[in-house]
Structures are given as structure tokens and as C-alpha cells.
Amino acid sequence: MSCPPVLTTAQVRDIEERAARGLAGPTLMQRAGRATADAARALAADTGAPVLVVAGPGNNGGDAWVAAAHLRESFHRVTVLDVAGTPPKAPEAREARERFLAAGGESVRAWPESLHPGLVVDGLLGIGLARDLDGDMAALVGRVNGCAAPVLAIDIPSGIASDTGSIRGAAVRATRTITFLARKIGLHTGDALDCTGDIVVDDLGVDATLLAGTPGSLLAPEGVRGWLAPRLRNVHKGSFGTLGIVGGGKGMTGAAILAARAGLYAGAGKVYVGLLAPNPPAFDPVHPELMLRAVDDTLAADVLVVGPGAGHSPSATSISAFERVTLPALLSLPKPLVMDADALNAIAIHDTMRDALAGNRRAATILTPHPAEAARLLHVTTAEVQADRLGAAIALAASLRSEVVLKGAGSICASPDGTWAVNSTGDAGLSCGGSGDVLAGIIGALLCQGLPAPQALRYAVCLHGAASQSCTARGIGPAGLTAGEVALEARALLNAWTASPR
């Protein structure tokens, strides 16, 4: 199974326009309204309680009017909260409104205090939202969220920005979202993850070729699990590469050890660890399989993960030996690099390193910033990164000629060619120290096993998130889940995903 497409608002508009030109039969709005009515019937409890449809002033409200007409015709008790109070602009929405009212359907202009709905359909605002909700709109969203009924959002929960996942002042918290044509990026990252509920996609019968070539996709286990082949029997440790970890400065050796253990669990044949701390330990007592050695000796590995716990200088005028000697040497090596944590912080303040990274490196580079690290690399604020997570990831990939994952709720992977993917796995269990170190080690191990850099990054991000969810499902998290437990769970899932069919 391939990874399904994910669209920006501009791409949705373009596809809608092209689809409408070649569409026979019902319009897109008529199809969306019918699909919404079907989804509402599936979600509504079989109690006979009324359905409250909130219809806004735009096309989202048009979908709501069409849905309301269908629901009433299937003998549901339907009340429409008509926010605009005037006939909709779209002809099919006006016809649905007239049909609904002519048949005795109830329309109100304010929240009906005596109504106790069994379901609320949110058709207030759609993907065209351009400003923050305030005043009456924000108050109405508050009524929807406080009514204790299940909520079905049409296309996207009202108040969520469809390109960023940000809450614009206030946002509906839906039980389920039915979205049309394809998924929108704003459904899968940032604040939206706490607002969408279950997501159902209805393609409205549009020709799938219209979605071909879109640069965005959704990472999910069923889409990535076939990327790594089952292991043959006639193999040895050299078949799966040697991973090197460089990091672990004074007081931070645990970060490098976590990355190394994760690389071991994720299938690297051998793992070297070059610790930067003075007087480093001679071996890892939990996993003596890890080979702790001098940093220079670690550089002989096939793939290098650089930066976990390395430590960095606060400015370009105060430079550590790691930044002055080790990092420039690593950037010059013709082998894959995974740059994490303090390696990213060093690149952000040293132009010569940035130039080396963005220049003529002959091997793949993968960067793994969290939002604050991404902000330093882009010379913007963390708030600006979070306000446009997709834009930030794409900008980093293009400017630094690297594969990038912008970590966070709905991690975004971006490639220099402009393609990108948003991850659907993960939960609050990953909000723990060392989680990023574990991810970096998994990425390195997958590179060692021959996955190309874009696939290694995407597979690792999806696996890492799925491992946290799996732990949570067993009661080991999200509170108190440790990065080491996630690494162990990732090993179990990796083997399940790559098991040979019987």
C-alpha cells in the first residue's frame, strides 16, 4: 500500500477547479453534502435525539445545508443553526436550503437553549479561514465544544488553519472529521491533532489521476512497512553495516548511548560509539555489544550519527573542539550523516559549517531538528516555525540540501526536491528526554541496512511514533514512558513489519 496524498489549500483549490470542469452528475458540493449526511448517520447514536447542523456563510456552510436536507429526508430530526441568515451563494446550497425549509425543516439564528442534540455537524468554517475567530464566532465554537454531543466536522474543524494545523483564536474539537478529495496538511500537525478526532476521507468520486504528482503524503505503518525487506538467512553482521555515534560530551554521555542502543535494536550490524566526554566509560554495562572507542576510530563506520549530547558553544566567538575540529572533519567525509541536537546548533551559528553542509557533500545528509533548533537554523523564532511547520521543513531541506524531519506533533519530513510527508504516528509518550536521540539512532541503523535517505528517514519517523503508541496501548505511557522503552518497542515493531510471509 502506498502513502496517501496530503494537500495544501492551494492544491485543493486547483484540484477542485479541474475536477469541476470534467464532472458529470452531482456537483462537488452535492457530493460532499451527501457524504456528510452518510457520515452523520453513522456517528449519530440511535436514540432519536435531534441533529444540530451549524451552517456558516461559505462553501462549508453550503455542504452543511445539503447534508441537512438529506438528513431530514431520511427522517432525522434536524435543526439548522443558520449563522449567516441569508441564502448561500452556491446554487446547490440555496436549492438544498429551500428544499429543507419548504419541507418544514427548522432553522434558527442562535443556539437553541432548549435543544439537546444527539449530534452536532460543524459546517461553520472550512479550509478558507483567513483570520482568528473572536466575538460571536468564538462563542459559537465554545457552545459546540461544551454541548456534550459528538461532533462531526465538515472537511476540517472550524478554527483550524488548513495549511498549518494552528488554532486561529478558537477551534471546534471534533469527534470525527470527514474531509474531501484527500487529506489536508492542517489535519495532521500542530494543534489540529487534538481537534480532528477520527479522520475519514471521501474522494467524492473524483478521478484519482488528478491527485497524481502531488508532493505531499501521509506516513502510516501500512504505507511504509514494505520498504525494508525481510532478512535472508545467509547473512552476517557485515550485511547490515556499521553505525557510528559521535557525541556524549561531559554530563551527556547518556544521549550518545541511547542513540547507539537504538541503532543496535534497529538492526545495525555493528555500532561504534565515539564519546566526547573526558574519561569516558570503557563499555556499556547494559549492552557490551556496543564498541566504545576514540572519536577518530568511530569515523570508520559506514554511517555516522553526529550530535547527541555533544555540547555546543553559546556563540560563534566561543568554539569547542567538537565544533572546531570534529564537525568540519565529519562534514567532509563521503558517507551518510545524521545530524542531530548539538551538531545542528553548531551549524546554526557557524557559517563555514552551514556552507559545507549546503555545498558539495557527496553523500546523504539527514537533519533532525526540533522546533527551537529549526528556528536557529532558519534565523527565525520558534513561534514562527510552529506557525508554518510545513514551510519551515521545506525551507530547511532546500537551503541545506538535506533530508529534514521537523519533529513535534505531526512530524514533517521534507526533501530538497520539494517532496514531503507528514507522520500520522506518535503520541505524548515521545515528550521525554532522549526521544530524539533514539530516533537519530534508528535513522542511522536503517541507512546502514541500505534504505535510501528519504525512505530511511520516513520509515524511522513512522516506526518511532508507532513504538510510542504501542507502549501507550499496553499501559506503558504516555506519562512516564522513557526513550529506552520506545527503542525496545521499535525493535519489536520493526521485526513485525519485516517478517517474512509464511
MOPE-V559791 format. One record per helix or strand of 2 or more residues. SS is the DSSP state (H for helix, E for strand). FROM is the first residue (numbers start at 1). TO is the last residue. If there is no record, write none. Layout:
ss = {SS;SS}
from = {FROM;FROM}
to = {TO;TO}
//
This chain:
ss = {E;H;H;E;H;E;H;E;E;H;E;E;E;H;H;E;H;E;H;H;E;H;E;E;H;E;H;E;H;H;E;H;H;H;E;E;E;H;H;H;H}
from = {5;9;28;51;59;78;91;106;119;135;150;176;183;185;190;198;208;216;221;237;242;253;270;291;295;303;321;337;342;351;365;371;382;389;403;412;420;428;435;453;483}
to = {7;21;43;55;73;82;102;108;123;145;154;180;184;187;194;202;211;219;227;240;247;265;275;293;298;306;331;339;349;358;367;378;387;400;406;414;423;430;448;473;497}
//
